[in-house]
């Protein structure tokens, strides 16, 4: 793994790290915090950070829930043009997120931040 790990440290856009996660999702759970750090350094647009959050939630939302925040926060930081973070609303908080907006904005800072960036307003 060390040779592969060294390769990930050289990732320039996040794709290599994303592919590593996708191809080894069943065996890398404990590595996810470090992989999130690597991806935050490499992914300048937020594309792969958002994709990773969506992927992990699709595979097993409950199991990977503790690891989603760094990927979501990284996507929020990097996606200045709002190309990718909007897809997180349904992928992470469900297709019925619009029915729960007030509760989600009150209880989940990442949801609130994404919602405000996408829709330009906060829910009171």
SVG drawing of the C-alpha trace seen along z (x, -y; Angstrom):
<svg xmlns="http://www.w3.org/2000/svg" viewBox="-42 -35 48 39">
<polyline fill="none" stroke="black" stroke-width="0.4" points="0.0,0.0 2.8,-2.4 3.7,-2.8 0.1,-3.5 -0.2,-5.8 2.8,-7.8 1.1,-8.1 -2.0,-9.5 0.1,-12.1 1.0,-13.3 -2.6,-13.6 -3.1,-16.9 -6.9,-17.1 -8.5,-14.6 -9.4,-12.0 -6.8,-9.5 -7.9,-9.7 -11.6,-9.4 -10.8,-6.3 -8.8,-4.8 -11.8,-5.3 -14.3,-3.9 -12.2,-0.8 -11.6,0.0 -14.7,-1.3 -15.1,1.9 -11.6,1.8 -10.6,-1.8 -13.0,-3.1 -10.3,-4.0 -8.3,-5.7 -11.1,-8.1 -10.0,-11.1 -6.5,-11.0 -7.9,-10.5 -10.2,-13.5 -7.1,-15.6 -5.3,-14.4 -8.3,-15.2 -8.7,-18.6 -5.2,-19.5 -5.6,-18.1 -9.2,-19.0 -9.2,-22.6 -12.8,-22.7 -14.6,-20.6 -15.8,-18.2 -14.2,-15.0 -14.9,-16.1 -18.6,-16.3 -18.5,-13.1 -16.9,-11.2 -19.5,-12.4 -22.3,-11.4 -20.7,-8.1 -20.2,-7.2 -23.7,-8.2 -25.0,-6.0 -23.0,-3.0 -24.0,-3.1 -25.2,-6.5 -25.3,-5.2 -21.9,-3.5 -20.1,-6.4 -22.0,-9.2 -19.1,-10.0 -16.7,-10.5 -18.9,-12.7 -18.4,-16.1 -14.7,-16.6 -15.7,-15.9 -18.8,-18.1 -16.8,-20.9 -14.0,-20.6 -16.5,-20.8 -18.1,-23.9 -14.7,-25.6 -13.5,-24.7 -16.7,-25.0 -16.8,-28.7 -19.0,-28.5 -21.6,-26.2 -21.2,-23.5 -21.1,-20.5 -22.4,-21.3 -26.0,-21.5 -26.0,-17.8 -25.3,-17.1 -28.7,-18.3 -30.6,-15.3 -27.7,-12.9 -26.9,-13.5 -30.1,-14.7 -32.6,-12.8 -35.0,-13.6 -37.4,-15.0 -35.0,-17.6 -37.2,-20.4 -39.9,-19.2 -37.4,-19.4 -35.6,-22.6 -36.4,-24.4 -35.3,-21.4 -32.2,-20.7 -31.0,-24.3 -31.5,-24.4 -29.6,-21.2 -27.0,-20.7 -24.5,-23.5 -23.3,-21.9 -26.9,-21.7 -27.5,-25.3 -24.3,-26.5 -25.0,-24.7 -28.7,-25.8 -27.7,-29.4 -25.0,-29.2 -27.3,-27.6 -30.5,-29.6 -28.9,-32.8 -31.0,-33.0 -31.1,-31.5 -34.2,-29.9 -35.4,-31.5"/>
</svg>
